Amino acid sequence: MANDRAIGTDVSWDVFVQDIPHNANRPKDIPGDFQPTPLQLDRASVVRIAHALDIGTINDSDPELVRWEGPGFDIELNMPSDPVAHFAMHCRGDIAACRQARPRW
């Protein structure tokens, strides 16, 4: 990633996505025996969405990780299963670039 961004504009977001009970407002509200429902999403669909935005390059050669790099940002999508039961998205870079690249699913 280029180091030519202005100081103070970089961000790092870590977003974890999975099914949780409707009445859970905090992690401690999730019962220990809760089994999340799969997200009805497959890895190929996630890669297609990223390609459709036509920003940067996408490396999906790792079966559990999709790395998306663009001008001023990089995003890693950790998807340990297919179909996707849950995933983590790690976005780093310029705040405006990260907002432009955010998937809209």
Steps between C-alpha positions, in 0.01 A plus 500: 500500500633846413629720780401829337180556699456796732573439868185449704282364220581129544250263657486136594165327529452142612147378436378153600183377332291204616148411600414586861175462698252783439492591868880519542620855559844406634729199456410376848133477387590219257443158660804273512317231302373738227553362147502781241308458177720518188494840326351377170815628330766318304863599448456541123223756556723706730779499239249593225376798705855625552580463128176680405610810692798510259740656750847358553613141472368187665706198601281202584763228465484413872185290569438677836607855417408752231737797485377812323744786439415833347616860494550591866346186657529129552225269618534143617197276515556192715244237397588163656217307339297481181211557513594787729371447855681810631784726394732775617577809295815700574516835322809718525595822330371842413153560646352630171646207303367244749154655482507492119600133498257370761290216367127568489342164575 
